[in-house]
Structure formats: structure tokens, C-alpha cells
């Protein structure tokens, strides 16, 4: 799926969750960032990224993701309301 859909934020988000689950924090962070960069309007990706940073990030990293999310003003996602 990744080779066929390497520009699909939903696929990238799923990969980031796999890295997070496998405790590969740097890779998870990188893929979370990639997902929100590909589709800044995907609220699910922002929520996942922020939750990841709350668990593994520094206060500065958490604040940066929150700031970027507010600036992006996402409106879409299955879990985003």
C-alpha cells in the first residue's frame, strides 16, 4: 500500500501509528510530520501527532505541533470532530 499510495496522508498516518506502536519514536515523529505536511486539513493526523508528542515529546515539541495545528485549522477526518 505504501508504494502505491506514498502521497496519501491516511496511509502515512497508518505507518506512523505502526512505528509508534513498535516504539520507534523518531520514525513515528517523522511520519506524523509527513502526514500533516501532505494533508494539513486532516484532523486525524494532527490529533495523532499531538497525542504522540504528549506521550514522547518535550513541552516545546508539544507546543510546536499544537501551534501548527491551530494555524492549519483542519476540518476533515473520521475521528476529527
Secondary structure, 3 states (H helix, E strand, C coil): CCCCCCCCHHHHHHHHHHHHHCCCHHHHHHHHHHHHHHCCCEHHHHHHHHHHHHHHCCHHHHHHHHHHHHHHCCCECCCCC
